[in-house]
Amino acid sequence: MKRKQQGFLGGALVLLLAVAIVKGIGALFKIPLNAVIGDVGMGYFGTAYTLYNPVFSLATAGFPVAISRTASEWLARKRYRDVRRLHALSVPIFLLLGALACAFMLLAAPPFLSFINRGDQNALAAVYTLAPAVFFGSLSAVYRGYYEGLGDMRPTAFSEVAEAVCKLVIGLSASCFVMHRAMEEYGAAGTVFGSPVTSEEYARSAALPWAAAAALLGVTVGSVISFLVLWLTYRLRGDGITREQLARAPAPARRKTIVAALVRTAVPVALGALAVNLSSLVDTAFLQNRMNALMQTDAETLLSQYGSFLRPEDIAQGRVPTALFGCYTNALTLFTIVPAMTQAFGISALPSVTAAWAGGSRVKLEHSVENVLRISALVTMPAGLALSVLADPIARLLGYNPISGRILVLLGLGAVFAAVNVPINSMLQAVGRIDLPVKLLCTGLVIKVGLNYALTGIPEINVMGAGMGTLVCYFFLAFFGLAALGRETGLHMRLFRLFGKPLLCACLAAAAGWQTAALAHRLCPGRLEALPAMAVFLLVYAACVLFFRVLRRSDINALPGGEKIAKILEKHRWIG
């Protein structure tokens, strides 16, 4: 099958569509799941992910980027045999890394939980259930990185959607079944899975660790399905490199040379991803440990702020730190939506920026870099400001604890900078400066960890300190990342031209959305008051984008039927 490479916007649109579907399915999963297992159950759920994320990143984060960058560079140089050998060598590497990572997660779970929860092992079942997902996720990463390097984002998109569907169907069904079975047993025998309990509230609490683990079963099964989708795609469709191309290509490099090239690119990227996820792990440890300390030294201050939002049995059983971490987990879930959008831009931009850099074309490089930054700003600024300004209505709409809404005010602002930083890192990697994102990340995370530790220990700030640390960290990373990108590429970053109009449009939309939310709260208070506010926000933002002529013809042409739309917009002078 002949290979069809997608352009930057074409590939980004495919991934953005996949992100929208995956996040939509994720909402259908996590919103009902939160209703089923509550803040404490979500705390167990989030704790398992906190250990999973750094382990998974260490095993897989660097090599997909290395494969993608190396494949796109060699493709631009018509070294097709090297591209094929690259894939063949990647599979056994990921097989070994995935197996080692899975084993480590299983062995590290008990001491990790003892450290963060002072001996409480309630999240152990959730961690054990999630561990196999590391192995299958690492195998999926081989194929995703390879196809992304070839400029084909469709296999990544299809596999992500398949994974999300399995997570929804299996995870939610299993969690509901466990809770139903536990309460049924309590009604019949006064026990939960063989252990006696004294009340219905305590029966529910006893079932939460197993319900959280059941929810994560869907994640693990989804990782298996994702790998099978990618593997079958490769077996049935191949990679599109023809026999004629292979015949004309130069002899491939030695295996040691290819592995060395992979390692040189992969190790810094993996360390950077590990640093990010270690930061989340430290967040978990700090939050729950610091909240435990506050509950012992100044419980009155903490409960005066949040006591009315917490279940009495959670307070009585000493699970306030876990409940607060569950609220933080829910807010963090919404925070990650925004960087996930620009991750699509970063992944799609890497082949085009790498090809422009390898080809020595300054014009193409400048066009590629500015396109990525401008389109990223168009998406991230309204999304992040909407999360921040409409945090409380959004939390009520989703059925989250009001504590999550308070945290989201800070995380929404942080999401803007975190999302812009994602494509910046990808472009630094594309121009060969793999080390710079790591150096910046390490510095930013020192700032984040220091602020988190200091601020979460202050009774009046407590869990909000994690949001403050996140905001400052990502502001630092975005600011200095942009400066580094300009220096390394030799391009003059015209920040106002790139970010000025999107920021103005987003601020006007945020003001309109906030006023609408306040009016809706007075006229018809309830969970649905976020909907008119979000609708007004989107309408005002779209109108401002057209009025200030933020879009360009090339942006519209990349859309399906874009030429006709562009003619209509040009007629009204709505595009630049």
C-alpha positions as CSV (number, residue, x, y, z in Angstrom):
1,M,0.0,0.0,0.0
2,K,1.5,3.4,-1.0
3,R,2.3,5.7,1.8
4,K,0.3,8.9,2.1
5,Q,2.0,11.5,4.3
6,Q,-0.3,14.0,6.0
7,G,0.7,17.7,6.4
8,F,1.0,19.4,9.8
9,L,-2.6,20.5,10.0
10,G,-4.0,17.4,8.4
11,G,-2.3,15.2,10.9
12,A,-3.1,17.5,13.8
13,L,-6.8,17.5,12.8
14,V,-6.8,13.7,12.8
15,L,-5.3,13.6,16.3
16,L,-7.5,16.4,17.6
17,L,-10.6,14.5,16.5
18,A,-9.2,11.5,18.3
19,V,-8.5,13.6,21.4
20,A,-12.1,15.0,21.3
21,I,-13.5,11.5,21.0
22,V,-11.2,10.0,23.7
23,K,-11.8,12.9,26.1
24,G,-15.6,12.7,25.5
25,I,-15.5,9.0,26.2
26,G,-13.3,9.7,29.2
27,A,-15.9,12.1,30.6
28,L,-18.6,9.4,30.1
29,F,-16.3,7.2,32.2
30,K,-15.0,9.4,35.0
31,I,-18.1,11.4,35.7
32,P,-20.3,8.4,36.5
33,L,-17.3,6.7,38.1
34,N,-17.0,9.7,40.5
35,A,-20.7,9.3,41.4
36,V,-20.1,5.5,42.0
37,I,-16.9,5.6,44.1
38,G,-16.8,9.2,45.3
39,D,-13.8,11.3,46.3
40,V,-12.1,8.6,48.4
41,G,-12.5,6.0,45.6
42,M,-11.1,8.5,43.1
43,G,-8.2,9.0,45.5
44,Y,-7.4,5.3,45.2
45,F,-7.8,5.6,41.4
46,G,-5.5,8.6,41.2
47,T,-2.9,7.1,43.5
48,A,-2.5,4.0,41.2
49,Y,-2.0,6.4,38.2
50,T,0.6,8.3,40.2
51,L,2.8,5.3,40.4
52,Y,1.9,4.1,36.9
53,N,2.8,7.4,35.1
54,P,6.5,7.7,36.0
55,V,7.1,4.0,35.4
56,F,5.3,4.1,32.1
57,S,7.2,7.2,31.1
58,L,10.6,5.8,31.9
59,A,9.8,2.7,29.9
60,T,8.2,4.4,26.8
61,A,8.2,8.2,26.7
62,G,11.6,8.6,25.1
63,F,11.6,5.9,22.4
64,P,8.4,6.9,20.6
65,V,9.7,10.4,20.1
66,A,13.1,9.0,19.1
67,I,11.5,6.6,16.6
68,S,9.2,9.4,15.2
69,R,12.1,11.9,14.9
70,T,14.5,9.4,13.4
71,A,12.0,8.0,11.0
72,S,10.9,11.4,9.7
73,E,14.5,12.5,9.3
74,W,15.5,9.4,7.4
75,L,12.3,9.5,5.3
76,A,13.2,13.0,4.2
77,R,16.6,11.7,3.1
78,K,15.0,8.7,1.4
79,R,16.8,6.2,3.6
80,Y,13.9,3.7,3.5
81,R,15.9,0.7,4.5
82,D,17.1,2.4,7.7
83,V,13.4,3.2,8.4
84,R,12.4,-0.4,8.1
85,R,15.3,-1.6,10.3
86,L,14.5,1.0,12.9
87,H,11.1,-0.5,13.4
88,A,12.5,-4.1,13.5
89,L,14.9,-3.1,16.2
90,S,12.4,-1.2,18.3
91,V,10.0,-4.1,19.0
92,P,12.4,-6.2,21.2
93,I,13.6,-3.1,23.0
94,F,10.0,-2.2,24.0
95,L,9.2,-5.8,24.8
96,L,12.0,-5.9,27.4
97,L,11.3,-2.4,28.7
98,G,7.6,-3.1,29.2
99,A,8.2,-6.3,31.0
100,L,10.8,-4.7,33.4
101,A,8.5,-1.7,34.0
102,C,5.5,-4.0,34.8
103,A,7.6,-6.0,37.3
104,F,8.9,-2.9,38.9
105,M,5.4,-1.5,39.4
106,L,4.2,-4.7,41.1
107,L,7.2,-4.8,43.4
108,A,7.2,-1.1,44.2
109,A,3.5,-0.8,45.0
110,P,3.5,-1.9,48.8
111,P,6.4,0.3,49.9
112,F,5.1,3.3,47.8
113,L,1.7,3.1,49.4
114,S,3.1,2.7,52.9
115,F,5.1,5.8,52.4
116,I,2.4,8.1,51.1
117,N,-0.4,6.8,53.3
118,R,1.4,5.8,56.4
119,G,0.8,2.1,56.1
120,D,-2.6,2.3,54.4
121,Q,-2.6,-0.3,51.6
122,N,-6.2,0.3,50.4
123,A,-5.0,1.3,46.9
124,L,-2.9,-1.8,46.4
125,A,-5.5,-3.7,44.4
126,A,-5.9,-0.7,42.0
127,V,-2.1,-0.6,41.4
128,Y,-1.8,-4.3,40.8
129,T,-4.7,-4.2,38.3
130,L,-3.1,-1.3,36.4
131,A,0.4,-2.7,36.2
132,P,-0.1,-4.9,33.1
133,A,-1.1,-1.8,31.2
134,V,2.5,-0.7,31.3
135,F,3.6,-3.7,29.3
136,F,1.0,-3.5,26.6
137,G,1.2,0.3,26.5
138,S,4.9,0.0,25.8
139,L,4.3,-2.3,22.8
140,S,1.7,0.2,21.5
141,A,4.2,3.0,21.7
142,V,6.5,1.2,19.1
143,Y,3.8,1.4,16.4
144,R,2.5,4.9,17.4
145,G,6.0,6.4,17.2
146,Y,6.7,4.7,13.9
147,Y,3.6,5.8,12.2
148,E,3.8,9.3,13.5
149,G,7.4,9.5,12.1
150,L,6.0,8.4,8.7
151,G,3.5,11.3,9.0
152,D,0.4,9.1,9.4
153,M,-1.5,9.9,12.5
154,R,-4.5,7.6,11.8
155,P,-3.2,4.4,13.6
156,T,-2.5,6.4,16.7
157,A,-6.0,8.0,16.6
158,F,-7.8,4.7,16.0
159,S,-5.9,2.9,18.8
160,E,-6.6,5.7,21.3
161,V,-10.3,5.6,20.5
162,A,-10.4,1.8,20.8
163,E,-8.6,2.0,24.2
164,A,-11.0,4.6,25.5
165,V,-14.1,2.6,24.5
166,C,-12.8,-0.4,26.4
167,K,-12.0,1.7,29.4
168,L,-15.5,3.1,29.4
169,V,-17.5,-0.1,28.8
170,I,-15.4,-2.6,30.9
171,G,-14.1,-0.2,33.6
172,L,-17.4,1.4,34.5
173,S,-19.4,-1.8,34.3
174,A,-16.9,-3.7,36.5
175,S,-16.9,-0.9,39.1
176,C,-20.7,-0.7,39.2
177,F,-20.9,-4.5,39.5
178,V,-18.4,-4.6,42.5
179,M,-20.3,-1.8,44.4
180,H,-23.6,-3.5,43.7
181,R,-22.3,-6.9,44.8
182,A,-20.8,-5.4,48.0
183,M,-23.9,-3.7,49.0
184,E,-26.0,-6.8,48.2
185,E,-23.8,-8.9,50.4
186,Y,-24.0,-6.4,53.2
187,G,-27.8,-6.4,53.0
188,A,-27.9,-10.2,53.2
189,A,-25.1,-11.0,55.7
190,G,-23.7,-7.7,57.1
191,T,-20.4,-8.3,55.5
192,V,-18.4,-7.0,52.5
193,F,-16.4,-9.7,50.7
194,G,-16.3,-11.7,53.9
195,S,-15.4,-8.9,56.3
196,P,-18.1,-7.8,58.9
197,V,-19.0,-4.1,58.8
198,T,-21.2,-2.1,61.2
199,S,-23.2,0.2,58.9
200,E,-24.1,0.8,55.3
201,E,-21.7,3.8,55.1
202,Y,-18.8,1.6,56.3
203,A,-19.9,-1.1,53.9
204,R,-19.5,1.4,51.0
205,S,-16.1,2.5,52.3
206,A,-14.9,-1.1,52.5
207,A,-15.9,-1.7,48.9
208,L,-14.2,1.3,47.4
209,P,-10.7,-0.1,47.0
210,W,-12.1,-3.0,45.0
211,A,-14.4,-0.8,43.0
212,A,-11.5,1.5,42.1
213,A,-9.4,-1.6,41.0
214,A,-12.4,-2.8,38.9
215,A,-12.5,0.6,37.1
216,L,-8.8,0.2,36.3
217,L,-9.4,-3.2,34.8
218,G,-11.0,-1.4,31.9
219,V,-7.8,0.6,31.4
220,T,-5.7,-2.5,31.3
221,V,-7.9,-4.3,28.9
222,G,-8.0,-1.2,26.8
223,S,-4.2,-1.2,26.5
224,V,-4.4,-4.7,25.2
225,I,-7.0,-3.8,22.6
226,S,-5.0,-0.7,21.6
227,F,-1.9,-2.8,20.9
228,L,-3.9,-5.4,18.9
229,V,-5.4,-2.6,16.7
230,L,-1.9,-1.2,16.0
231,W,-0.3,-4.6,15.4
232,L,-3.1,-5.7,13.0
233,T,-2.8,-2.3,11.2
234,Y,0.9,-2.9,10.6
235,R,0.4,-6.6,9.6
236,L,-2.5,-5.8,7.2
237,R,-1.5,-2.3,5.8
238,G,2.2,-2.2,6.4
239,D,4.0,1.2,6.4
240,G,3.5,2.3,2.8
241,I,7.2,2.0,1.8
242,T,7.2,0.4,-1.6
243,R,9.7,-2.2,-3.0
244,E,10.9,0.3,-5.6
245,Q,11.7,2.8,-2.8
246,L,13.6,0.1,-0.9
247,A,15.5,-0.9,-4.0
248,R,16.7,2.6,-4.7
249,A,17.5,3.3,-1.0
250,P,21.2,3.2,0.2
251,A,22.3,0.3,2.3
252,P,21.0,0.5,5.9
253,A,23.2,1.5,8.8
254,R,24.5,-1.1,11.2
255,R,22.2,-2.2,13.9
256,K,24.5,-0.8,16.6
257,T,24.5,2.6,14.9
258,I,20.7,2.7,14.7
259,V,20.3,1.6,18.4
260,A,22.9,4.3,19.4
261,A,20.9,7.0,17.5
262,L,17.7,5.9,19.2
263,V,19.3,5.9,22.7
264,R,20.9,9.4,22.2
265,T,17.5,10.8,21.4
266,A,15.4,8.7,23.7
267,V,17.3,9.0,27.0
268,P,16.9,12.8,27.4
269,V,13.2,12.7,26.4
270,A,12.6,9.8,28.8
271,L,14.3,11.6,31.6
272,G,12.2,14.7,30.9
273,A,9.0,12.8,30.9
274,L,10.1,10.9,34.0
275,A,10.8,14.3,35.7
276,V,7.2,15.4,35.0
277,N,5.6,12.3,36.3
278,L,7.9,12.1,39.3
279,S,6.6,15.6,40.1
280,S,3.1,14.1,40.1
281,L,4.3,11.3,42.3
282,V,5.8,13.8,44.7
283,D,2.6,15.8,44.5
284,T,0.7,12.7,45.7
285,A,3.2,12.1,48.5
286,F,3.2,15.7,49.6
287,L,-0.5,16.3,49.4
288,Q,-1.5,13.2,51.4
289,N,1.4,13.4,53.8
290,R,1.0,17.1,54.4
291,M,-2.7,16.8,54.7
292,N,-2.2,14.0,57.2
293,A,0.1,16.3,59.2
294,L,-2.4,19.2,59.1
295,M,-5.1,16.9,60.3
296,Q,-2.9,16.1,63.3
297,T,-1.7,19.6,64.1
298,D,-4.5,21.9,62.8
299,A,-7.5,19.9,61.8
300,E,-9.9,22.7,62.8
301,T,-8.6,25.1,60.1
302,L,-8.7,22.4,57.4
303,L,-12.2,21.2,58.3
304,S,-13.5,24.7,58.7
305,Q,-12.8,25.2,54.9
306,Y,-13.8,21.8,53.6
307,G,-15.7,19.9,56.3
308,S,-19.1,20.7,54.8
309,F,-18.0,19.2,51.5
310,L,-16.7,15.9,52.9
311,R,-18.6,12.8,54.0
312,P,-18.8,12.4,57.8
313,E,-17.6,8.8,57.7
314,D,-14.5,9.9,55.7
315,I,-13.7,12.4,58.4
316,A,-14.3,9.8,61.2
317,Q,-12.1,7.2,59.4
318,G,-9.2,9.6,58.9
319,R,-9.6,9.6,55.1
320,V,-9.7,13.4,54.6
321,P,-6.2,13.4,52.9
322,T,-7.4,10.7,50.4
323,A,-10.7,12.5,49.8
324,L,-8.8,15.8,49.1
325,F,-6.4,14.0,46.8
326,G,-9.5,12.6,45.0
327,C,-10.8,16.2,44.5
328,Y,-7.4,17.2,43.2
329,T,-7.4,14.2,40.8
330,N,-10.7,15.3,39.4
331,A,-9.5,18.8,38.8
332,L,-6.3,17.5,37.3
333,T,-8.3,15.4,34.9
334,L,-9.9,18.5,33.5
335,F,-6.5,20.3,33.5
336,T,-4.9,17.6,31.3
337,I,-7.5,18.0,28.5
338,V,-5.8,21.2,27.3
339,P,-2.3,19.9,27.0
340,A,-3.7,16.8,25.3
341,M,-5.1,19.1,22.5
342,T,-1.7,20.6,21.8
343,Q,0.0,17.2,22.1
344,A,-1.7,16.6,18.8
345,F,0.0,19.6,17.4
346,G,3.4,18.6,18.8
347,I,3.2,15.1,17.4
348,S,2.0,16.2,14.0
349,A,4.6,19.1,13.9
350,L,7.6,16.9,14.6
351,P,7.9,15.4,11.1
352,S,7.4,18.7,9.3
353,V,9.8,20.7,11.5
354,T,12.4,17.9,11.4
355,A,12.2,17.8,7.6
356,A,12.5,21.6,7.4
357,W,15.5,21.6,9.8
358,A,17.2,18.7,8.0
359,G,16.6,20.4,4.6
360,G,18.1,23.6,5.8
361,S,15.1,25.7,4.6
362,R,14.7,28.7,6.9
363,V,11.5,29.8,5.2
364,K,9.8,26.4,5.7
365,L,11.2,26.2,9.3
366,E,9.8,29.7,10.2
367,H,6.4,28.8,8.6
368,S,6.2,25.5,10.5
369,V,7.2,26.9,13.9
370,E,4.9,29.9,13.7
371,N,2.0,27.8,12.4
372,V,2.3,25.4,15.4
373,L,2.6,28.2,18.0
374,R,-0.3,30.3,16.5
375,I,-2.7,27.4,16.2
376,S,-1.7,26.1,19.6
377,A,-2.5,29.6,21.1
378,L,-5.9,29.6,19.3
379,V,-6.9,26.4,21.1
380,T,-5.1,26.7,24.5
381,M,-6.0,30.2,25.6
382,P,-9.8,29.9,25.4
383,A,-9.7,26.4,26.8
384,G,-7.6,27.2,29.8
385,L,-9.4,30.5,30.6
386,A,-12.8,28.8,30.3
387,L,-11.7,26.1,32.9
388,S,-10.5,28.8,35.2
389,V,-13.3,31.4,34.9
390,L,-16.1,28.8,34.8
391,A,-14.4,26.4,37.3
392,D,-17.3,26.3,39.9
393,P,-20.1,25.9,37.3
394,I,-18.1,23.2,35.5
395,A,-17.5,21.3,38.7
396,R,-21.2,21.4,39.6
397,L,-22.2,20.3,36.0
398,L,-19.9,17.2,36.3
399,G,-21.1,16.4,39.8
400,Y,-17.6,17.0,41.3
401,N,-17.0,18.1,44.8
402,P,-16.9,22.0,45.1
403,I,-13.3,21.6,46.3
404,S,-12.3,20.4,42.8
405,G,-13.8,23.7,41.4
406,R,-11.6,25.8,43.7
407,I,-8.5,23.9,42.7
408,L,-9.5,24.2,39.0
409,V,-9.3,28.0,39.1
410,L,-5.5,27.7,39.4
411,L,-5.1,24.7,37.2
412,G,-7.1,26.2,34.4
413,L,-4.6,29.1,34.2
414,G,-1.7,26.6,34.5
415,A,-3.2,24.6,31.6
416,V,-2.6,27.5,29.2
417,F,1.1,27.5,29.8
418,A,1.4,23.7,30.1
419,A,-0.3,23.3,26.7
420,V,1.9,25.8,25.0
421,N,4.9,24.1,26.4
422,V,4.0,20.7,24.8
423,P,4.6,21.8,21.1
424,I,7.6,23.9,22.1
425,N,9.3,20.8,23.5
426,S,8.4,18.8,20.4
427,M,10.0,21.5,18.1
428,L,13.1,21.7,20.3
429,Q,13.4,17.9,19.9
430,A,12.8,18.3,16.1
431,V,15.8,20.7,15.7
432,G,18.1,18.4,17.6
433,R,18.1,20.0,21.0
434,I,16.8,17.0,22.9
435,D,18.6,18.1,26.1
436,L,17.0,21.5,26.4
437,P,13.4,20.4,27.4
438,V,15.0,18.2,30.1
439,K,17.1,20.9,31.5
440,L,14.2,23.3,31.6
441,L,11.9,20.7,33.1
442,C,14.3,19.8,35.9
443,T,14.6,23.5,36.8
444,G,10.8,24.1,36.6
445,L,10.0,21.0,38.6
446,V,12.4,22.0,41.4
447,I,10.4,25.2,41.6
448,K,7.1,23.3,41.6
449,V,8.2,20.8,44.2
450,G,9.6,23.5,46.5
451,L,6.4,25.6,46.2
452,N,4.1,22.6,46.7
453,Y,5.9,21.4,49.8
454,A,6.0,24.9,51.3
455,L,2.5,26.0,50.4
456,T,0.6,22.7,51.1
457,G,1.9,22.8,54.7
458,I,0.2,26.2,55.4
459,P,-3.2,25.4,56.9
460,E,-5.0,28.3,55.2
461,I,-3.6,27.3,51.7
462,N,-3.4,23.4,52.1
463,V,-4.3,21.6,48.9
464,M,-4.5,24.8,46.9
465,G,-0.7,25.0,47.1
466,A,-0.4,22.2,44.6
467,G,-2.3,24.3,42.1
468,M,-0.2,27.3,42.7
469,G,3.0,25.3,42.3
470,T,1.7,23.9,39.0
471,L,0.8,27.4,37.6
472,V,4.3,28.9,38.4
473,C,6.1,25.8,37.1
474,Y,4.4,25.8,33.7
475,F,4.7,29.6,33.3
476,F,8.4,29.3,33.8
477,L,8.6,26.4,31.2
478,A,6.6,28.2,28.5
479,F,8.5,31.5,28.9
480,F,12.0,30.1,28.8
481,G,11.0,27.3,26.3
482,L,10.0,30.0,23.8
483,A,13.3,31.9,24.4
484,A,15.3,28.7,23.8
485,L,13.4,27.8,20.6
486,G,14.0,31.3,19.2
487,R,17.7,31.1,20.1
488,E,18.2,27.6,18.7
489,T,16.4,28.1,15.4
490,G,17.6,31.7,14.9
491,L,14.0,32.8,14.4
492,H,12.7,36.1,15.9
493,M,9.7,35.1,18.0
494,R,7.0,37.8,17.4
495,L,5.1,37.0,20.5
496,F,2.4,39.7,20.2
497,R,1.7,38.6,16.6
498,L,1.5,35.0,17.6
499,F,-0.3,35.3,20.9
500,G,-1.8,38.8,21.2
501,K,-5.0,38.4,19.2
502,P,-5.9,34.9,20.6
503,L,-5.3,36.2,24.1
504,L,-7.6,39.2,23.5
505,C,-10.3,37.0,22.0
506,A,-10.1,34.6,24.9
507,C,-10.2,37.4,27.5
508,L,-13.4,38.9,25.9
509,A,-15.0,35.5,25.8
510,A,-14.1,34.7,29.4
511,A,-15.6,38.0,30.5
512,A,-18.9,37.2,28.6
513,G,-18.9,33.6,30.0
514,W,-18.4,34.8,33.6
515,Q,-21.2,37.3,33.4
516,T,-23.5,34.7,31.8
517,A,-22.7,32.2,34.6
518,A,-23.4,34.8,37.3
519,L,-26.8,35.6,35.6
520,A,-27.7,32.0,35.2
521,H,-26.9,31.4,38.9
522,R,-29.3,34.1,39.9
523,L,-32.1,33.1,37.6
524,C,-31.9,29.3,37.6
525,P,-29.3,28.0,40.0
526,G,-28.3,24.3,39.6
527,R,-26.0,21.9,37.8
528,L,-26.9,23.1,34.3
529,E,-26.0,26.8,34.8
530,A,-22.6,26.1,33.2
531,L,-24.2,25.2,29.8
532,P,-25.4,28.7,28.8
533,A,-22.1,30.2,30.1
534,M,-20.1,27.8,28.0
535,A,-22.3,28.4,24.9
536,V,-21.9,32.2,25.3
537,F,-18.1,31.8,25.8
538,L,-17.8,29.8,22.5
539,L,-20.0,32.2,20.5
540,V,-18.1,35.3,21.7
541,Y,-14.8,33.7,21.1
542,A,-15.7,32.6,17.5
543,A,-17.1,36.1,16.8
544,C,-13.9,37.7,18.1
545,V,-11.7,35.4,16.1
546,L,-13.5,36.4,12.9
547,F,-13.7,40.1,13.8
548,F,-10.0,40.4,14.6
549,R,-9.1,38.3,11.5
550,V,-7.0,35.8,13.5
551,L,-7.4,32.9,11.0
552,R,-5.4,32.6,7.8
553,R,-6.5,31.2,4.5
554,S,-4.0,28.3,4.9
555,D,-5.7,27.3,8.2
556,I,-9.1,27.1,6.5
557,N,-7.8,25.2,3.5
558,A,-6.6,22.4,5.7
559,L,-10.2,21.7,6.8
560,P,-12.5,19.4,4.8
561,G,-14.2,21.6,2.2
562,G,-11.9,24.4,3.4
563,E,-11.6,26.2,0.0
564,K,-15.3,27.0,-0.1
565,I,-15.3,28.2,3.5
566,A,-12.2,30.3,2.9
567,K,-13.9,32.1,-0.1
568,I,-16.9,32.9,2.0
569,L,-14.8,34.3,4.9
570,E,-12.6,36.2,2.5
571,K,-15.7,37.8,1.0
572,H,-16.6,39.2,4.4
573,R,-12.9,40.0,5.2
574,W,-12.9,37.7,8.2
575,I,-9.5,36.0,7.6
576,G,-6.1,37.5,7.4
